[in-house]
Amino acid sequence: MFGFFKKKKRAMMSDTNQNWSEFGFSGPTSTGQNVTEQSAMMIPAVFACIRVLAESCGSLPLMVYERKPDGTKERARNFPLYKFLHDSPNSFMDAVSFWELLIGHCALRGNSYAFVDRDEDGTIQAIWPLLPQNMTIKVEKGVLVYEYLQDGKTTPYKWRDILHIKGLSFDGVVGLSPLSLLRETIGRAQAINEYSGKFFGNDARPGGILKHPSKLVPEAQKILAENWNDAFKGSGKSHKTAVLEEGMDYVSVGLSPEDSQMIDSQKFSVIDICRVFRVPLNLVMDYERSTYSNVTEQNRSFVVHTLVPWLTRIEQACNRVLFTENEKKKYFCEFKLDNLLRGDQKTRYECYQIGIDKGFLSRNDVRGFENLSPVPGGDDYGTSNEKENQTA
């Protein structure tokens, strides 16, 4: 089994063949649109949401910690698994690219998979991502069996060989695919994009009308239009003063009710898609309803209500599959969220001062939070009053 996989590592990572009919992607939606992974990602709101989720999770460092007898924890840099989760899971990818890929798969398809390559002694050698559309999960005699299709051949794997990250699930085994469940929503967004493209591509209405009190021959109409465009068309000529002769009048052609309705439909599709992925509008560059205060709160809510569930899924999947039973008693993995949860500079400094005053933070603790080196005598946890008394 391992020999077959090692021969196919590069092919598995580069294979792009897709069998959409097996995953509920066959047939058009009610709008006549065929929804695929590629067509969905061509919608700016979908691409932006997936990118925000993938990059936000991928940019956070995943640490391996060792539990200490006194209840504290410290980074287990010398533990073999540390380099795979924190630095590079395999010879082709760094950790950022690896977690971006897995989150992107999971956000679109509800599941992401990676093969845990172990040697004969059970020591992890690498972790390789797999294509979710090629994976089938079965339960045989109460045991999960993963079957991966590659080059027409199906290879079974035990549950300990597959790192499986799944989204919301009805059975606890396979995550629900957003693309399958929300085909109508995404199809409607595709239809709106297609309609607007054809609308503006075929639209022959002018931006404005020059009204002349009398009838002009075709040659005069042509000369008048050319002279007007030469004088006012282009960004460098806009807002110049026009002089109209012979009783002519200029009428600007604005948006029709149909145009406005189409724009509103596009805005609603963006909101709908962001609602599905639970991504704030400001993170997909929609600032129409944004203020300074509510953007700050939306970003914090995004961390707590969107990112933390994703990160917890990854942590628990890694703790379950990558550690042996004996290792679980001593080691665990966890994302470092400090940078995401930090407030603005003024708020941070005020919180640090409270911690030092109350005696549960030292100056070196604070310097560590700010990525500064410790200073001599900075590990004192005495309160401000105690320090003042000692000084006196």
C-alpha positions in Angstrom: 0.0 0.0 0.0 2.7 2.5 1.0 4.8 1.6 -2.1 1.9 2.4 -4.4 1.3 5.7 -2.7 4.9 6.8 -2.8 5.0 6.2 -6.5 1.8 8.3 -7.0 2.5 11.3 -4.7 3.2 13.8 -7.5 0.3 12.5 -9.6 -2.1 12.8 -6.7 -1.1 16.4 -6.1 -1.4 17.4 -9.7 -4.4 15.4 -10.8 -7.3 17.7 -11.8 -9.7 15.2 -13.3 -13.2 15.8 -11.9 -16.2 13.5 -11.9 -18.9 16.0 -11.0 -21.9 13.6 -11.6 -20.8 11.6 -8.6 -21.0 14.6 -6.3 -24.3 16.1 -7.1 -23.0 18.6 -9.7 -24.7 17.1 -12.8 -27.6 18.9 -14.4 -28.4 22.6 -14.4 -30.0 24.6 -11.6 -33.4 26.3 -12.0 -31.6 29.2 -13.6 -30.1 26.9 -16.2 -26.6 27.2 -14.7 -24.3 24.3 -14.3 -22.5 24.8 -10.9 -18.9 23.4 -10.7 -16.0 24.2 -8.4 -14.4 26.3 -11.2 -17.6 28.2 -12.1 -18.3 28.9 -8.4 -14.8 30.3 -7.9 -15.3 32.6 -10.8 -17.9 34.5 -8.7 -16.0 37.2 -7.0 -17.8 36.9 -3.7 -17.2 33.1 -3.5 -13.5 33.5 -4.4 -13.1 36.2 -1.8 -14.8 34.2 0.9 -12.8 31.1 0.2 -9.6 33.1 0.0 -10.3 34.9 3.3 -11.0 31.6 5.1 -8.0 29.8 3.6 -5.5 32.6 4.0 -6.6 33.5 7.6 -6.3 29.9 8.8 -3.1 29.2 6.8 -1.3 32.2 8.1 -1.6 31.2 11.7 1.1 29.0 13.1 0.1 25.5 14.3 2.2 24.6 17.3 2.9 21.3 19.1 3.0 21.8 22.9 4.2 19.6 25.7 2.2 19.4 28.9 4.3 20.1 32.0 3.7 18.5 35.4 2.9 21.9 36.9 0.0 22.3 34.4 1.8 24.7 32.1 2.8 24.1 28.5 5.8 24.8 26.3 6.6 24.4 22.7 7.8 21.0 21.8 10.3 22.1 19.1 12.2 18.8 19.4 9.2 16.6 19.0 9.3 15.1 15.4 5.8 16.2 14.5 6.5 19.8 15.2 8.3 20.5 11.9 5.5 18.9 9.9 2.7 21.0 11.4 4.6 24.2 11.9 7.1 24.4 9.1 6.6 22.0 6.1 4.3 18.9 6.0 6.1 17.5 2.9 8.9 18.2 0.5 6.6 20.1 -1.9 4.8 22.5 0.4 5.2 24.9 3.3 2.7 24.9 6.1 0.9 28.0 4.9 0.2 26.5 1.4 -0.8 23.1 3.0 -3.4 24.5 5.4 -4.7 27.0 2.7 -5.3 24.1 0.4 -7.0 21.9 3.0 -9.3 24.8 4.2 -10.1 25.7 0.6 -11.1 22.1 -0.1 -13.2 21.9 3.0 -14.9 25.2 2.6 -16.0 24.3 -1.0 -16.7 20.6 -0.6 -17.2 20.1 3.1 -14.2 17.7 3.4 -10.5 17.8 3.0 -8.1 14.9 3.2 -4.3 14.3 3.6 -2.4 11.1 3.6 -0.2 10.5 6.7 3.0 8.8 5.3 4.5 6.7 8.0 7.5 4.3 7.9 7.5 0.7 9.1 8.0 1.9 12.7 5.0 4.2 12.5 7.1 7.4 12.5 5.6 10.1 10.3 7.7 11.0 7.2 5.4 13.4 5.5 1.7 14.5 5.2 0.4 14.7 1.6 -2.9 16.4 0.5 -5.5 14.4 -1.4 -8.3 15.4 -3.8 -11.6 15.3 -2.0 -13.5 14.3 -5.1 -11.5 11.1 -5.4 -12.2 9.9 -1.9 -15.0 7.6 -0.7 -15.6 6.8 2.9 -17.2 3.5 4.1 -18.0 2.1 7.5 -17.2 -1.6 7.6 -17.9 -3.5 10.8 -17.8 -0.3 12.8 -14.5 0.9 11.3 -13.9 3.7 8.9 -12.3 2.8 5.6 -11.1 5.4 3.2 -10.9 4.5 -0.5 -8.9 6.8 -2.8 -9.3 6.6 -6.6 -6.2 7.3 -8.7 -5.6 6.4 -12.3 -8.6 4.0 -12.3 -7.3 2.1 -9.3 -8.9 2.3 -5.8 -6.6 2.0 -2.8 -8.0 1.5 0.8 -6.6 3.3 3.8 -7.2 2.9 7.5 -8.5 5.9 9.4 -5.1 6.5 11.1 -3.6 7.0 7.6 -5.9 9.8 6.6 -6.1 13.3 8.2 -9.7 14.1 7.5 -11.1 17.6 8.2 -14.8 17.9 7.8 -17.3 20.6 8.0 -20.9 20.5 9.2 -22.1 16.9 9.0 -25.4 15.0 9.4 -23.7 11.6 10.2 -20.4 12.6 11.8 -18.5 10.7 9.0 -18.7 13.0 5.9 -19.1 16.8 5.9 -21.8 18.4 3.9 -20.7 20.0 0.6 -21.7 23.7 0.4 -21.5 23.5 -3.4 -24.0 20.6 -3.5 -26.5 22.1 -1.0 -26.3 25.7 -2.3 -26.2 25.0 -6.0 -29.3 27.2 -6.5 -27.8 30.1 -4.6 -24.5 29.9 -6.5 -26.3 29.2 -9.7 -28.4 32.4 -9.3 -25.2 34.4 -8.7 -23.8 32.9 -11.9 -26.9 33.8 -13.8 -26.8 37.4 -12.6 -23.2 37.7 -13.7 -23.9 36.2 -17.1 -26.9 38.4 -17.6 -25.1 41.6 -16.6 -22.2 40.7 -18.9 -24.6 40.1 -21.9 -26.6 43.2 -20.9 -23.7 45.6 -21.1 -22.1 43.8 -24.0 -25.2 44.1 -26.1 -26.5 47.4 -24.7 -26.8 50.1 -27.5 -28.3 52.9 -25.4 -26.3 56.2 -25.5 -25.0 57.9 -22.4 -26.7 61.1 -23.4 -28.9 62.7 -26.1 -28.4 65.9 -28.1 -31.8 67.3 -29.0 -32.1 69.6 -32.1 -35.2 71.6 -32.8 -35.2 70.8 -36.5 -34.4 67.7 -38.5 -30.8 67.1 -39.4 -29.6 65.2 -42.5 -27.4 62.1 -41.7 -24.2 63.9 -42.6 -25.0 66.7 -40.2 -25.8 64.2 -37.4 -22.5 62.5 -37.9 -20.5 65.7 -37.8 -22.4 66.9 -34.7 -21.7 63.6 -32.8 -18.0 63.6 -33.8 -17.5 67.1 -32.7 -19.2 66.5 -29.4 -17.1 63.3 -28.7 -13.9 65.1 -29.7 -14.7 67.9 -27.2 -16.0 66.0 -24.2 -15.3 62.2 -24.5 -12.5 60.9 -22.2 -11.5 61.4 -18.6 -9.2 64.4 -19.5 -12.1 66.2 -21.2 -14.9 65.6 -18.8 -16.7 68.4 -17.0 -15.8 71.0 -19.6 -18.3 73.7 -20.4 -20.5 72.9 -23.4 -21.9 75.6 -25.7 -25.1 74.6 -27.5 -26.3 76.4 -30.6 -29.4 76.6 -32.7 -31.7 75.7 -29.8 -30.1 72.3 -29.0 -30.5 70.7 -25.7 -28.5 67.8 -23.9 -30.3 65.1 -22.0 -28.4 62.6 -19.8 -29.6 59.0 -19.8 -29.4 57.6 -16.3 -30.0 54.1 -14.9 -33.4 52.6 -15.7 -35.4 50.7 -13.1 -34.3 47.4 -14.7 -30.6 48.5 -14.4 -31.1 49.4 -10.7 -32.9 46.1 -10.0 -30.0 44.1 -11.6 -27.5 46.0 -9.4 -29.6 45.3 -6.3 -29.7 41.6 -7.2 -25.9 41.5 -7.5 -25.6 43.1 -4.1 -28.0 40.6 -2.6 -26.1 37.7 -4.0 -22.9 38.9 -2.4 -24.7 39.1 1.0 -26.2 35.7 0.5 -22.8 34.1 -0.3 -21.1 35.9 2.6 -23.9 34.6 4.9 -23.2 31.0 3.7 -19.5 31.2 4.5 -20.0 33.4 7.6 -17.6 36.1 6.3 -18.2 39.8 7.1 -18.9 42.0 4.1 -16.0 44.3 4.9 -13.6 41.4 4.4 -14.8 40.9 0.8 -14.3 44.7 0.2 -18.0 45.7 0.6 -17.9 48.8 2.8 -21.4 50.1 2.0 -22.7 49.5 5.6 -19.3 49.8 7.3 -18.2 52.2 10.0 -15.0 52.2 12.0 -16.6 50.8 15.1 -18.7 48.1 13.5 -15.8 46.9 11.3 -13.7 46.4 14.4 -16.5 44.4 16.0 -17.1 42.4 12.8 -13.5 41.4 12.6 -13.5 40.2 16.2 -16.7 38.3 15.5 -15.1 36.8 12.5 -12.3 35.5 14.6 -14.5 34.1 17.4 -17.4 32.8 15.4 -15.8 31.8 12.0 -12.1 31.2 12.4 -12.1 29.5 15.8 -14.5 26.7 14.7 -12.3 26.1 11.6 -9.1 26.0 13.6 -10.6 23.8 16.3 -11.6 21.3 13.6 -8.0 21.2 12.4 -6.6 20.9 15.9 -8.8 18.0 16.9 -8.3 16.1 13.6 -4.5 16.4 14.1 -4.7 15.4 17.8 -6.8 12.4 16.9 -4.8 11.0 14.0 -1.2 12.2 14.2 -0.5 11.4 17.8 -0.2 7.9 19.3 -2.2 7.1 22.4 0.9 7.5 24.6 1.9 10.8 22.8 -1.6 12.2 23.4 -1.0 12.1 27.2 2.0 14.4 26.8 1.6 16.4 23.5 -1.1 18.3 21.7 -1.3 20.8 18.8 -2.9 24.2 19.0 -3.0 27.3 16.8 -1.4 30.5 18.1 -4.2 33.2 17.9 -2.4 36.1 19.7 -2.0 38.3 16.6 -5.7 37.9 15.6 -7.0 38.7 19.1 -4.8 41.7 19.7 -6.7 45.0 19.9 -5.4 48.4 18.8 -2.3 49.7 20.4 -4.0 52.0 23.0 -6.3 49.2 24.1 -3.4 46.7 24.4 -1.3 49.0 26.5 -4.2 49.7 28.8 -4.8 46.0 29.3 -1.1 45.4 29.9 -1.1 48.1 32.6 -4.1 46.5 34.3 -2.3 43.1 34.2 0.9 44.5 35.7 -1.1 46.6 38.3 -3.0 43.5 39.4 0.0 41.3 39.5 -0.9 38.6 36.9 1.4 40.0 34.2 5.1 40.8 34.4 7.0 43.2 32.2 8.6 40.3 30.4 5.2 38.8 29.8 4.1 42.0 28.1 7.4 42.3 26.2 6.8 38.7 24.9 3.3 39.6 23.7 4.9 42.5 21.8 7.7 40.3 20.3 10.3 42.1 22.4 13.3 40.5 24.2 13.0 40.1 28.0 14.9 42.5 30.3 16.7 41.7 33.6 14.3 41.9 36.5 11.3 41.9 34.3 9.8 38.6 35.7 8.5 40.2 38.9 4.7 39.6 39.4 4.3 42.0 42.3 1.4 44.6 42.1 2.1 48.3 41.6 1.5 49.0 45.3 4.0 46.4 46.3 6.6 47.7 44.0 6.1 51.2 45.2 6.5 50.1 48.8 9.6 48.2 48.0 11.0 51.2 46.2 10.2 53.5 49.2 
